Structure formats: C-alpha cells, structure tokens
Amino acid sequence: AQSVSQHNHHVILSEAASLELGCNYSYGGTVNLFWYVQYPGQHLQLLLKYFSGDPLVKGIKGFEAEFIKSKFSFNLRKPSVQWSDTAEYFCAVNAGYGGSQGNLIFGKGTKLSVKP
Amino acid sequence: ETGVTQSPTHLIKTRGQQVTLRCSSQSGHNTVSWYQQALGQGPQFIFQYYREEENGRGNFPPRFSGLQFPNYSSELNVNALELDDSALYLCASSLAPALNTEAFFGQGTRLTVV
C-alpha cells in the first residue's frame, strides 16, 4: 500500500538553526509530492510542490525540498529558521490512491518548535 | 485565506447519532475531497467528489457518505457515530481531479463524539 513516512515526530530548534525534515514515500510509479504547513489554529497551507523537472524545488518563506527518486525521498529544508516557523509540517504524495487522482496521502506530520 | 469554508467549526455529538458537515469550495473549483485528521495523525483521505459524483474513496466504511451540489459545495454525512470518529474533518477543493493539482484546505470541523 502507498504510504508516506516522516522521520521526526517533534523537532526543537533555536532561531537561526538550519532545518531538515525527512520524508519518504512508498510508491514505484509517477508521484507528485507536496509539503504542507499547519500553523497553530490555521488551515493547512501549501509550502511547495514537485510535479516534474528540477528536483530541487523552492517554496514560500524560504523553504526548499529535494526530490531524490532513487531514495523515494522528498526532504524539506530551510537554512535558518525563525520563531514564526513554529508549526506542524506534513509531507504528502498524490499518486491516484483510492481510485481517483487529486487526492493525497499524508505522513503523520512533524511538529517544529523554534525557540526565540 | 483559501476561499474554502467549512461549517460548523466545532460539533459535539453522542455515539449512535448522525452528523452532517458542510464545505463550500473555492470559486472555480469543481472537485472536493474530504479528509479525517485524528489527533496526532496526518489527514486521511475519505472520498472525493467531482461534478456531483463520487470519484474515489479511501478505506472508510459506508456509514461515511457524501454529496456534491451543482454549485460544487459538498456535504459529509456520518451515520451511527462511534467514539473513534472524533477528529478534525478537512475539506479540500481543487480545479480538477488530476495528479498535478494543488488542493486548498478549509479550516476544518472539529467533531467530538461522546
């Protein structure tokens, strides 16, 4: 079955530290990959997406992610985090699960706490 | 703001009851997907509606059902509520049911079953 694994449940960093959140998926075919962020009390927002082309994708707020097909990975990075990045981050894949396209399989999420 | 609105924001129901949750999709979007997010988990796909027809379903029992209306708004109905149905229910709309499409999420409905 298709699945998405996020390696860290909770990450605590100080401001200006670098961030890398791991994401692996299990599916051998064509996939489209996403990172969503959920700030406290807010809706899920798209950070970035990979459909095709350059495997290094840049998103909003200085985030980027690298798609490594051979490793089935799509790790999220940010060189220097800010207190305002405190949120929960979800990796997701769209691979036609459940007989339809356009729906997402999510990982369990990684909670990021940034200390000022 | 995504333009996807859900109502109500919070709801408390008793085990065995039925509940209806509502979602208005973003303007121009004809596809609505519903997700269940249990505490400490990622959202889990329930089903998708495209042009008023169910267009794919996740691993949820038939007591979870839905509708999509001509204006593309949608309802999620859950019958015979169980305690484990307590979760945040998310609605997402998109331009089309395609692999390379972005989904826009509403703020969700927090359902508590007691």
gemmi code that builds the backbone of each chain (N, CA, C; Angstrom):
import gemmi

chains = {
    "A": [
        ("ALA", (0.847, -1.195, 0.000), (0.000, 0.000, 0.000), (0.882, 1.245, 0.000)),
        ("GLN", (0.374, 2.276, -0.617), (1.130, 3.520, -0.651), (1.176, 4.121, 0.743)),
        ("SER", (2.314, 4.681, 1.098), (2.439, 5.301, 2.410), (3.480, 6.400, 2.360)),
        ("VAL", (3.418, 7.265, 3.340), (4.378, 8.358, 3.492), (4.896, 8.320, 4.919)),
        ("SER", (6.208, 8.347, 5.072), (6.823, 8.305, 6.396), (7.568, 9.602, 6.669)),
        ("GLN", (7.296, 10.177, 7.796), (8.053, 11.348, 8.259), (8.866, 10.908, 9.467)),
        ("HIS", (10.149, 11.191, 9.410), (11.069, 10.546, 10.346), (10.971, 11.088, 11.757)),
        ("ASN", (10.681, 12.362, 11.887), (10.712, 13.007, 13.190), (9.313, 13.414, 13.617)),
        ("HIS", (8.997, 13.096, 14.866), (7.679, 13.500, 15.366), (7.709, 14.945, 15.845)),
        ("HIS", (8.786, 15.282, 16.572), (8.883, 16.624, 17.131), (10.337, 17.085, 17.030)),
        ("VAL", (10.544, 18.245, 16.441), (11.877, 18.822, 16.299), (11.898, 20.162, 17.021)),
        ("ILE", (12.918, 20.350, 17.852), (13.062, 21.617, 18.587), (14.375, 22.263, 18.160)),
        ("LEU", (14.277, 23.498, 17.677), (15.464, 24.217, 17.204), (15.488, 25.620, 17.784)),
        ("SER", (16.666, 26.187, 17.822), (16.804, 27.598, 18.181), (16.738, 28.420, 16.899)),
        ("GLU", (16.334, 29.665, 17.038), (16.295, 30.554, 15.872), (17.666, 30.579, 15.200)),
        ("ALA", (17.632, 30.662, 13.872), (18.809, 30.716, 13.008), (19.425, 29.348, 12.748)),
        ("ALA", (18.941, 28.321, 13.422), (19.446, 26.971, 13.132), (18.914, 26.517, 11.777)),
        ("SER", (19.625, 25.555, 11.203), (19.164, 25.006, 9.924), (18.195, 23.855, 10.180)),
        ("LEU", (17.287, 23.672, 9.228), (16.235, 22.676, 9.375), (16.288, 21.678, 8.234)),
        ("GLU", (16.136, 20.402, 8.562), (15.858, 19.403, 7.543), (14.876, 18.405, 8.115)),
        ("LEU", (13.734, 18.277, 7.454), (12.712, 17.314, 7.851), (12.647, 16.213, 6.801)),
        ("GLY", (12.715, 14.983, 7.270), (12.752, 13.866, 6.341), (11.365, 13.390, 5.928)),
        ("CYS", (11.275, 12.922, 4.683), (10.034, 12.358, 4.167), (10.385, 11.279, 3.161)),
        ("ASN", (9.833, 10.102, 3.362), (9.979, 9.006, 2.393), (8.601, 8.493, 2.021)),
        ("TYR", (8.470, 8.065, 0.789), (7.186, 7.539, 0.335), (7.418, 6.170, -0.284)),
        ("SER", (6.369, 5.380, -0.309), (6.477, 4.058, -0.916), (5.500, 3.989, -2.080)),
        ("TYR", (6.024, 4.176, -3.278), (5.234, 4.024, -4.495), (6.194, 4.051, -5.662)),
        ("GLY", (6.087, 3.111, -6.544), (7.069, 2.987, -7.607), (6.765, 3.760, -8.864)),
        ("GLY", (5.586, 4.286, -8.985), (5.194, 4.957, -10.216), (5.387, 6.459, -10.142)),
        ("THR", (4.706, 7.142, -11.008), (4.794, 8.608, -11.029), (4.071, 9.188, -9.822)),
        ("VAL", (4.756, 10.070, -9.142), (4.148, 10.700, -7.982), (4.299, 12.214, -8.078)),
        ("ASN", (3.425, 12.877, -7.415), (3.541, 14.312, -7.220), (3.638, 14.539, -5.722)),
        ("LEU", (4.547, 15.393, -5.316), (4.907, 15.499, -3.901), (4.655, 16.903, -3.380)),
        ("PHE", (4.264, 16.961, -2.126), (3.882, 18.235, -1.520), (4.401, 18.305, -0.087)),
        ("TRP", (4.649, 19.509, 0.351), (4.798, 19.803, 1.766), (3.751, 20.847, 2.129)),
        ("TYR", (2.989, 20.527, 3.170), (2.016, 21.461, 3.712), (2.435, 21.856, 5.115)),
        ("VAL", (2.020, 23.046, 5.522), (2.293, 23.525, 6.874), (0.976, 23.910, 7.540)),
        ("GLN", (0.894, 23.625, 8.824), (-0.305, 23.983, 9.589), (0.152, 24.792, 10.793)),
        ("TYR", (-0.028, 26.115, 10.724), (0.282, 26.968, 11.862), (-0.810, 26.804, 12.911)),
        ("PRO", (-0.501, 27.030, 14.168), (-1.497, 26.844, 15.228), (-2.791, 27.587, 14.924)),
        ("GLY", (-3.885, 26.846, 14.916), (-5.204, 27.442, 14.706), (-5.520, 27.817, 13.277)),
        ("GLN", (-4.671, 27.452, 12.355), (-4.915, 27.830, 10.962), (-5.090, 26.594, 10.074)),
        ("HIS", (-5.514, 26.834, 8.823), (-5.733, 25.741, 7.898), (-4.398, 25.264, 7.310)),
        ("LEU", (-4.430, 24.096, 6.708), (-3.266, 23.577, 6.001), (-2.951, 24.479, 4.817)),
        ("GLN", (-1.662, 24.837, 4.706), (-1.242, 25.690, 3.593), (-0.129, 24.984, 2.821)),
        ("LEU", (-0.125, 25.169, 1.523), (0.907, 24.564, 0.698), (2.220, 25.346, 0.820)),
        ("LEU", (3.293, 24.640, 1.150), (4.630, 25.241, 1.201), (5.309, 25.144, -0.160)),
        ("LEU", (5.258, 23.965, -0.725), (5.870, 23.749, -2.032), (5.379, 22.433, -2.613)),
        ("LYS", (5.648, 22.260, -3.914), (5.195, 21.053, -4.601), (6.199, 20.663, -5.664)),
        ("TYR", (6.237, 19.363, -5.946), (7.054, 18.848, -7.036), (6.159, 18.044, -7.963)),
        ("PHE", (6.151, 18.445, -9.238), (5.405, 17.684, -10.239), (6.362, 17.017, -11.215)),
        ("SER", (7.333, 17.778, -11.692), (8.311, 17.244, -12.652), (9.414, 18.276, -12.794)),
        ("GLY", (10.476, 17.916, -13.512), (11.537, 18.872, -13.805), (12.605, 18.896, -12.726)),
        ("ASP", (13.110, 20.071, -12.449), (14.190, 20.260, -11.480), (13.796, 19.642, -10.144)),
        ("PRO", (14.597, 18.686, -9.649), (14.214, 18.020, -8.392), (14.391, 18.906, -7.158)),
        ("LEU", (15.031, 20.035, -7.302), (15.156, 20.966, -6.184), (14.091, 22.045, -6.377)),
        ("VAL", (13.121, 22.037, -5.490), (12.014, 22.982, -5.629), (12.040, 23.988, -4.501)),
        ("LYS", (11.705, 25.194, -4.853), (11.682, 26.265, -3.853), (10.226, 26.629, -3.572)),
        ("GLY", (9.961, 26.890, -2.305), (8.601, 27.235, -1.916), (8.552, 28.599, -1.269)),
        ("ILE", (7.480, 28.795, -0.508), (7.308, 30.074, 0.159), (8.141, 30.123, 1.448)),
        ("LYS", (8.379, 31.324, 1.927), (9.017, 31.567, 3.222), (10.408, 30.956, 3.325)),
        ("GLY", (11.111, 30.826, 2.211), (12.494, 30.372, 2.233), (12.686, 28.867, 2.320)),
        ("PHE", (11.605, 28.102, 2.222), (11.700, 26.653, 2.272), (12.047, 26.085, 0.900)),
        ("GLU", (12.745, 24.956, 0.905), (13.012, 24.228, -0.320), (12.968, 22.729, -0.022)),
        ("ALA", (12.830, 21.934, -1.072), (12.809, 20.483, -0.895), (13.489, 19.841, -2.085)),
        ("GLU", (14.097, 18.703, -1.830), (14.786, 17.990, -2.896), (14.160, 16.618, -3.085)),
        ("PHE", (13.777, 16.335, -4.316), (13.214, 15.041, -4.686), (14.363, 14.154, -5.138)),
        ("ILE", (14.560, 13.041, -4.421), (15.568, 12.065, -4.821), (14.836, 10.776, -5.142)),
        ("LYS", (14.656, 10.536, -6.432), (13.819, 9.415, -6.864), (14.374, 8.075, -6.409)),
        ("SER", (15.702, 7.921, -6.458), (16.316, 6.643, -6.100), (16.138, 6.317, -4.622)),
        ("LYS", (15.927, 7.329, -3.814), (15.750, 7.135, -2.378), (14.285, 7.277, -1.958)),
        ("PHE", (13.412, 7.517, -2.903), (11.986, 7.746, -2.609), (11.843, 8.807, -1.510)),
        ("SER", (12.636, 9.864, -1.624), (12.617, 10.869, -0.565), (12.293, 12.252, -1.109)),
        ("PHE", (11.795, 13.077, -0.207), (11.425, 14.454, -0.537), (11.596, 15.271, 0.737)),
        ("ASN", (12.840, 15.536, 1.096), (13.143, 16.198, 2.361), (12.984, 17.707, 2.260)),
        ("LEU", (12.485, 18.284, 3.317), (12.247, 19.725, 3.402), (13.409, 20.395, 4.124)),
        ("ARG", (13.852, 21.531, 3.622), (14.993, 22.237, 4.233), (14.713, 23.729, 4.329)),
        ("LYS", (15.377, 24.317, 5.332), (15.408, 25.780, 5.434), (16.730, 26.132, 6.104)),
        ("PRO", (17.495, 27.049, 5.530), (18.832, 27.324, 6.058), (18.822, 27.947, 7.447)),
        ("SER", (17.803, 28.759, 7.744), (17.799, 29.494, 9.003), (16.340, 29.688, 9.440)),
        ("VAL", (15.943, 28.991, 10.492), (14.537, 29.056, 10.910), (14.282, 30.271, 11.782)),
        ("GLN", (13.019, 30.676, 11.792), (12.573, 31.783, 12.638), (11.512, 31.268, 13.597)),
        ("TRP", (11.286, 32.025, 14.657), (10.272, 31.651, 15.640), (8.918, 31.442, 14.963)),
        ("SER", (8.643, 32.236, 13.928), (7.356, 32.164, 13.228), (7.204, 30.878, 12.394)),
        ("ASP", (8.260, 30.084, 12.292), (8.158, 28.800, 11.582), (7.600, 27.701, 12.482)),
        ("THR", (7.378, 28.000, 13.735), (6.770, 27.037, 14.652), (5.414, 26.607, 14.104)),
        ("ALA", (5.285, 25.325, 13.823), (4.083, 24.811, 13.154), (4.232, 23.303, 13.021)),
        ("GLU", (3.206, 22.684, 12.421), (3.306, 21.270, 12.089), (3.450, 21.150, 10.584)),
        ("TYR", (4.345, 20.281, 10.152), (4.672, 20.151, 8.736), (4.291, 18.753, 8.257)),
        ("PHE", (3.602, 18.702, 7.133), (3.123, 17.436, 6.590), (3.651, 17.238, 5.180)),
        ("CYS", (4.198, 16.068, 4.965), (4.594, 15.650, 3.631), (3.433, 14.855, 3.031)),
        ("ALA", (3.180, 15.004, 1.735), (2.056, 14.300, 1.106), (2.419, 13.907, -0.312)),
        ("VAL", (1.811, 12.830, -0.756), (2.022, 12.351, -2.120), (0.675, 12.168, -2.798)),
        ("ASN", (0.619, 12.485, -4.074), (-0.579, 12.294, -4.876), (-0.246, 11.256, -5.935)),
        ("ALA", (-0.818, 10.075, -5.752), (-0.467, 9.001, -6.680), (-1.687, 8.222, -7.120)),
        ("GLY", (-2.818, 8.852, -7.053), (-4.011, 8.175, -7.547), (-4.565, 7.135, -6.600)),
        ("TYR", (-4.374, 7.342, -5.301), (-4.888, 6.404, -4.300), (-6.411, 6.422, -4.275)),
        ("GLY", (-7.000, 5.293, -3.999), (-8.443, 5.194, -3.819), (-9.221, 5.301, -5.103)),
        ("GLY", (-8.562, 5.046, -6.219), (-9.279, 5.035, -7.489), (-9.518, 6.398, -8.078)),
        ("SER", (-8.924, 7.423, -7.502), (-9.105, 8.747, -8.079), (-7.786, 9.493, -8.037)),
        ("GLN", (-7.663, 10.452, -8.886), (-6.493, 11.299, -8.863), (-6.838, 12.567, -8.098)),
        ("GLY", (-5.835, 13.259, -7.668), (-6.089, 14.527, -6.993), (-6.341, 14.386, -5.517)),
        ("ASN", (-6.147, 13.192, -4.963), (-6.246, 13.097, -3.517), (-4.866, 12.774, -2.952)),
        ("LEU", (-4.705, 12.990, -1.697), (-3.378, 12.988, -1.086), (-3.256, 11.928, -0.004)),
        ("ILE", (-2.056, 11.334, 0.066), (-1.689, 10.502, 1.206), (-0.694, 11.312, 2.017)),
        ("PHE", (-1.003, 11.517, 3.285), (-0.175, 12.339, 4.157), (0.671, 11.488, 5.086)),
        ("GLY", (1.831, 12.036, 5.468), (2.568, 11.489, 6.584), (1.916, 11.925, 7.887)),
        ("LYS", (2.474, 11.455, 8.995), (1.872, 11.758, 10.304), (2.196, 13.158, 10.787)),
        ("GLY", (3.130, 13.818, 10.110), (3.446, 15.187, 10.478), (4.651, 15.282, 11.394)),
        ("THR", (5.328, 16.414, 11.319), (6.428, 16.736, 12.226), (6.141, 18.082, 12.844)),
        ("LYS", (6.116, 18.081, 14.167), (5.893, 19.327, 14.881), (7.239, 20.024, 15.048)),
        ("LEU", (7.334, 21.260, 14.605), (8.555, 22.050, 14.736), (8.325, 23.137, 15.765)),
        ("SER", (9.174, 23.170, 16.778), (9.146, 24.244, 17.771), (10.453, 25.004, 17.652)),
        ("VAL", (10.359, 26.314, 17.425), (11.548, 27.146, 17.304), (11.621, 28.047, 18.531)),
        ("LYS", (12.726, 27.953, 19.251), (12.915, 28.757, 20.461), (13.522, 30.099, 20.088)),
        ("PRO", (12.929, 31.193, 20.626), (13.470, 32.513, 20.286), (14.846, 32.754, 20.907)),
    ],
    "B": [
        ("GLU", (-6.140, 33.150, 3.676), (-7.457, 32.571, 3.386), (-7.446, 31.805, 2.057)),
        ("THR", (-8.079, 30.633, 2.052), (-8.075, 29.820, 0.849), (-9.357, 29.972, 0.056)),
        ("GLY", (-10.409, 30.494, 0.640), (-11.695, 30.532, -0.045), (-12.495, 29.275, 0.173)),
        ("VAL", (-11.979, 28.318, 0.892), (-12.715, 27.102, 1.237), (-13.254, 27.284, 2.657)),
        ("THR", (-14.557, 27.214, 2.791), (-15.154, 27.419, 4.109), (-15.901, 26.171, 4.542)),
        ("GLN", (-15.802, 25.869, 5.840), (-16.450, 24.702, 6.395), (-17.323, 25.118, 7.567)),
        ("SER", (-18.424, 24.398, 7.725), (-19.286, 24.657, 8.869), (-19.882, 23.346, 9.375)),
        ("PRO", (-20.143, 23.265, 10.673), (-19.728, 24.228, 11.698), (-18.241, 24.074, 12.016)),
        ("THR", (-17.715, 24.912, 12.881), (-16.299, 24.801, 13.242), (-16.092, 23.746, 14.318)),
        ("HIS", (-17.054, 23.646, 15.204), (-16.992, 22.645, 16.268), (-18.357, 21.983, 16.423)),
        ("LEU", (-18.336, 20.719, 16.857), (-19.580, 19.981, 16.995), (-19.380, 18.881, 18.033)),
        ("ILE", (-20.368, 18.724, 18.898), (-20.340, 17.605, 19.852), (-21.572, 16.752, 19.608)),
        ("LYS", (-21.346, 15.453, 19.425), (-22.452, 14.524, 19.164), (-22.320, 13.322, 20.085)),
        ("THR", (-23.434, 12.628, 20.235), (-23.466, 11.428, 21.061), (-23.298, 10.195, 20.181)),
        ("ARG", (-22.650, 9.201, 20.719), (-22.468, 7.941, 20.000), (-23.804, 7.431, 19.465)),
        ("GLY", (-23.815, 6.981, 18.204), (-25.033, 6.481, 17.572), (-25.781, 7.528, 16.756)),
        ("GLN", (-25.483, 8.798, 17.012), (-26.166, 9.847, 16.250), (-25.587, 9.973, 14.852)),
        ("GLN", (-26.210, 10.865, 14.082), (-25.756, 11.141, 12.724), (-25.306, 12.609, 12.663)),
        ("VAL", (-24.367, 12.899, 11.756), (-23.867, 14.269, 11.647), (-23.680, 14.627, 10.170)),
        ("THR", (-23.891, 15.895, 9.865), (-23.647, 16.415, 8.514), (-22.692, 17.595, 8.601)),
        ("LEU", (-21.627, 17.530, 7.870), (-20.651, 18.610, 7.815), (-20.696, 19.220, 6.418)),
        ("ARG", (-20.438, 20.538, 6.334), (-20.596, 21.237, 5.065), (-19.318, 21.931, 4.631)),
        ("CYS", (-19.193, 22.060, 3.314), (-17.994, 22.658, 2.742), (-18.357, 23.451, 1.492)),
        ("SER", (-17.890, 24.683, 1.441), (-18.021, 25.476, 0.211), (-16.669, 25.548, -0.452)),
        ("SER", (-16.588, 25.131, -1.689), (-15.305, 25.081, -2.365), (-14.897, 26.460, -2.866)),
        ("GLN", (-13.631, 26.568, -3.203), (-13.123, 27.823, -3.746), (-13.754, 28.054, -5.123)),
        ("SER", (-13.968, 29.324, -5.417), (-14.596, 29.681, -6.687), (-13.835, 29.075, -7.863)),
        ("GLY", (-14.569, 28.417, -8.779), (-13.947, 27.828, -9.961), (-13.481, 26.400, -9.781)),
        ("HIS", (-13.541, 25.892, -8.546), (-13.100, 24.518, -8.282), (-14.280, 23.561, -8.354)),
        ("ASN", (-14.123, 22.465, -9.121), (-15.211, 21.514, -9.274), (-14.976, 20.207, -8.530)),
        ("THR", (-13.875, 20.133, -7.798), (-13.504, 18.882, -7.121), (-13.333, 19.137, -5.631)),
        ("VAL", (-13.972, 18.292, -4.839), (-13.883, 18.419, -3.385), (-13.476, 17.075, -2.794)),
        ("SER", (-12.491, 17.114, -1.927), (-12.063, 15.912, -1.212), (-12.247, 16.123, 0.276)),
        ("TRP", (-12.557, 15.058, 0.966), (-12.726, 15.097, 2.423), (-11.649, 14.241, 3.084)),
        ("TYR", (-11.156, 14.746, 4.204), (-10.119, 14.050, 4.962), (-10.513, 14.026, 6.440)),
        ("GLN", (-10.061, 12.967, 7.111), (-10.216, 12.871, 8.567), (-8.826, 12.973, 9.195)),
        ("GLN", (-8.679, 13.873, 10.151), (-7.395, 14.021, 10.836), (-7.594, 13.727, 12.317)),
        ("ALA", (-7.220, 12.546, 12.736), (-7.278, 12.188, 14.157), (-6.127, 12.872, 14.872)),
        ("LEU", (-6.254, 12.970, 16.180), (-5.248, 13.672, 16.985), (-3.878, 13.022, 16.819)),
        ("GLY", (-2.884, 13.840, 16.489), (-1.527, 13.327, 16.352), (-1.244, 12.592, 15.061)),
        ("GLN", (-2.182, 12.637, 14.120), (-2.027, 11.931, 12.845), (-2.117, 12.910, 11.688)),
        ("GLY", (-1.684, 12.458, 10.527), (-1.892, 13.244, 9.319), (-3.293, 13.022, 8.779)),
        ("PRO", (-3.756, 13.925, 7.945), (-5.080, 13.740, 7.336), (-5.151, 12.446, 6.541)),
        ("GLN", (-6.314, 11.793, 6.611), (-6.541, 10.540, 5.903), (-7.693, 10.735, 4.928)),
        ("PHE", (-7.472, 10.343, 3.680), (-8.441, 10.550, 2.614), (-9.705, 9.724, 2.855)),
        ("ILE", (-10.869, 10.396, 2.817), (-12.147, 9.703, 2.970), (-12.733, 9.418, 1.585)),
        ("PHE", (-13.050, 10.473, 0.832), (-13.530, 10.340, -0.543), (-13.431, 11.677, -1.258)),
        ("GLN", (-13.653, 11.589, -2.555), (-13.569, 12.768, -3.414), (-14.835, 12.869, -4.251)),
        ("TYR", (-15.296, 14.069, -4.503), (-16.421, 14.308, -5.385), (-15.985, 15.192, -6.537)),
        ("TYR", (-16.405, 14.810, -7.722), (-16.096, 15.556, -8.929), (-17.375, 15.661, -9.738)),
        ("ARG", (-17.809, 16.870, -10.003), (-19.032, 17.110, -10.776), (-20.195, 16.270, -10.269)),
        ("GLU", (-20.383, 16.325, -8.959), (-21.515, 15.727, -8.251), (-21.481, 14.201, -8.141)),
        ("GLU", (-20.397, 13.563, -8.557), (-20.290, 12.109, -8.449), (-19.109, 11.744, -7.553)),
        ("GLU", (-19.251, 10.661, -6.800), (-18.114, 10.192, -6.018), (-17.038, 9.711, -6.990)),
        ("ASN", (-15.823, 10.151, -6.766), (-14.713, 9.892, -7.682), (-13.520, 9.335, -6.908)),
        ("GLY", (-13.717, 8.269, -6.197), (-12.643, 7.669, -5.433), (-12.948, 7.698, -3.948)),
        ("ARG", (-12.496, 6.675, -3.277), (-12.809, 6.527, -1.860), (-11.639, 5.873, -1.141)),
        ("GLY", (-11.370, 6.341, 0.053), (-10.352, 5.725, 0.882), (-10.940, 4.591, 1.697)),
        ("ASN", (-10.213, 4.156, 2.709), (-10.593, 2.995, 3.496), (-11.534, 3.381, 4.643)),
        ("PHE", (-12.723, 3.833, 4.297), (-13.721, 4.228, 5.294), (-15.010, 3.454, 5.025)),
        ("PRO", (-15.743, 3.104, 6.105), (-16.957, 2.289, 5.933), (-18.070, 3.078, 5.261)),
        ("PRO", (-19.101, 2.371, 4.777), (-20.214, 3.022, 4.055), (-21.003, 4.018, 4.899)),
        ("ARG", (-20.879, 3.954, 6.231), (-21.617, 4.951, 7.027), (-21.058, 6.357, 6.838)),
        ("PHE", (-19.909, 6.457, 6.181), (-19.394, 7.759, 5.733), (-19.879, 7.962, 4.294)),
        ("SER", (-20.690, 8.963, 4.089), (-21.206, 9.211, 2.744), (-21.155, 10.700, 2.456)),
        ("GLY", (-21.344, 11.042, 1.194), (-21.236, 12.444, 0.840), (-22.153, 12.839, -0.291)),
        ("LEU", (-22.137, 14.132, -0.536), (-22.900, 14.700, -1.648), (-22.107, 15.859, -2.196)),
        ("GLN", (-22.298, 16.116, -3.477), (-21.797, 17.375, -4.031), (-22.940, 18.001, -4.809)),
        ("PHE", (-23.087, 19.290, -4.673), (-24.206, 20.010, -5.269), (-23.778, 20.694, -6.562)),
        ("PRO", (-24.772, 21.148, -7.364), (-24.431, 21.803, -8.646), (-23.477, 22.983, -8.506)),
        ("ASN", (-23.487, 23.652, -7.357), (-22.544, 24.765, -7.169), (-21.198, 24.267, -6.632)),
        ("TYR", (-21.017, 22.954, -6.578), (-19.788, 22.269, -6.169), (-19.538, 22.288, -4.666)),
        ("SER", (-20.447, 22.859, -3.894), (-20.318, 22.695, -2.454), (-20.585, 21.234, -2.118)),
        ("SER", (-20.224, 20.844, -0.905), (-20.286, 19.421, -0.586), (-20.696, 19.199, 0.858)),
        ("GLU", (-21.220, 18.017, 1.134), (-21.545, 17.578, 2.482), (-20.876, 16.245, 2.750)),
        ("LEU", (-20.499, 16.081, 4.012), (-20.037, 14.786, 4.504), (-21.029, 14.355, 5.568)),
        ("ASN", (-21.581, 13.166, 5.412), (-22.509, 12.617, 6.391), (-21.876, 11.391, 7.043)),
        ("VAL", (-22.025, 11.332, 8.352), (-21.568, 10.152, 9.077), (-22.727, 9.638, 9.908)),
        ("ASN", (-23.110, 8.383, 9.678), (-24.185, 7.744, 10.444), (-23.616, 6.912, 11.577)),
        ("ALA", (-24.462, 6.622, 12.541), (-24.091, 5.715, 13.638), (-22.719, 6.061, 14.205)),
        ("LEU", (-22.592, 7.285, 14.672), (-21.303, 7.777, 15.143), (-20.685, 6.882, 16.206)),
        ("GLU", (-19.366, 6.721, 16.087), (-18.595, 5.968, 17.074), (-17.600, 6.924, 17.740)),
        ("LEU", (-17.119, 6.518, 18.915), (-16.178, 7.377, 19.633), (-14.947, 7.687, 18.773)),
        ("ASP", (-14.497, 6.693, 17.995), (-13.302, 6.861, 17.159), (-13.504, 7.828, 16.001)),
        ("ASP", (-14.725, 8.252, 15.781), (-14.976, 9.238, 14.724), (-14.595, 10.646, 15.177)),
        ("SER", (-14.278, 10.800, 16.442), (-13.835, 12.104, 16.943), (-12.543, 12.496, 16.228)),
        ("ALA", (-12.568, 13.622, 15.555), (-11.421, 14.031, 14.733), (-11.696, 15.406, 14.145)),
        ("LEU", (-10.681, 15.944, 13.479), (-10.848, 17.146, 12.671), (-11.152, 16.694, 11.239)),
        ("TYR", (-12.246, 17.176, 10.682), (-12.618, 16.811, 9.313), (-12.294, 17.972, 8.391)),
        ("LEU", (-11.483, 17.684, 7.408), (-10.997, 18.700, 6.491), (-11.592, 18.520, 5.115)),
        ("CYS", (-11.925, 19.632, 4.528), (-12.404, 19.652, 3.158), (-11.336, 20.349, 2.314)),
        ("ALA", (-11.088, 19.841, 1.126), (-10.130, 20.468, 0.220), (-10.747, 20.572, -1.158)),
        ("SER", (-10.568, 21.708, -1.787), (-11.074, 21.834, -3.150), (-9.916, 22.032, -4.117)),
        ("SER", (-10.138, 21.620, -5.353), (-9.119, 21.761, -6.384), (-9.796, 21.982, -7.733)),
        ("LEU", (-8.974, 22.429, -8.679), (-9.501, 22.756, -10.011), (-10.009, 21.536, -10.742)),
        ("ALA", (-9.363, 20.389, -10.521), (-9.722, 19.171, -11.227), (-9.132, 17.982, -10.490)),
        ("PRO", (-9.683, 16.789, -10.703), (-9.120, 15.593, -10.056), (-7.919, 15.062, -10.829)),
        ("ALA", (-6.839, 15.805, -10.804), (-5.641, 15.407, -11.539), (-4.483, 15.215, -10.575)),
        ("LEU", (-3.481, 14.472, -11.011), (-2.332, 14.219, -10.142), (-1.571, 15.508, -9.846)),
        ("ASN", (-1.448, 16.360, -10.847), (-0.648, 17.578, -10.678), (-1.555, 18.766, -10.392)),
        ("THR", (-2.317, 18.619, -9.312), (-3.207, 19.707, -8.939), (-2.982, 20.052, -7.482)),
        ("GLU", (-3.183, 21.308, -7.168), (-2.997, 21.762, -5.796), (-4.335, 21.756, -5.082)),
        ("ALA", (-4.344, 21.261, -3.886), (-5.558, 21.248, -3.079), (-5.517, 22.392, -2.073)),
        ("PHE", (-6.636, 23.066, -1.914), (-6.767, 24.170, -0.972), (-7.690, 23.717, 0.151)),
        ("PHE", (-7.212, 23.841, 1.376), (-7.928, 23.294, 2.517), (-8.711, 24.359, 3.265)),
        ("GLY", (-9.838, 23.928, 3.824), (-10.573, 24.741, 4.767), (-9.988, 24.562, 6.166)),
        ("GLN", (-10.572, 25.265, 7.123), (-10.044, 25.219, 8.498), (-10.507, 23.987, 9.260)),
        ("GLY", (-11.486, 23.292, 8.702), (-11.903, 22.050, 9.319), (-13.062, 22.188, 10.288)),
        ("THR", (-13.688, 21.062, 10.551), (-14.725, 20.930, 11.576), (-14.222, 19.954, 12.620)),
        ("ARG", (-14.170, 20.422, 13.858), (-13.737, 19.554, 14.963), (-14.958, 18.825, 15.495)),
        ("LEU", (-15.022, 17.520, 15.297), (-16.127, 16.699, 15.765), (-15.696, 15.914, 17.004)),
        ("THR", (-16.492, 16.030, 18.039), (-16.263, 15.248, 19.259), (-17.463, 14.350, 19.465)),
        ("VAL", (-17.209, 13.058, 19.592), (-18.277, 12.093, 19.848), (-18.142, 11.605, 21.289)),
        ("VAL", (-19.234, 11.773, 22.053), (-19.184, 11.385, 23.478), (-20.135, 10.227, 23.766)),
    ],
}
model = gemmi.Model(1)
for chain_id, residues in chains.items():
    chain = gemmi.Chain(chain_id)
    for i, (resn, *xyz) in enumerate(residues, 1):
        res = gemmi.Residue()
        res.name, res.seqid = resn, gemmi.SeqId(i, " ")
        for name, pos in zip(("N", "CA", "C"), xyz):
            atom = gemmi.Atom()
            atom.name, atom.element = name, gemmi.Element(name[0])
            atom.pos, atom.b_iso = gemmi.Position(*pos), 0.0
            res.add_atom(atom)
        chain.add_residue(res)
    model.add_chain(chain)
structure = gemmi.Structure()
structure.add_model(model)
structure.setup_entities()
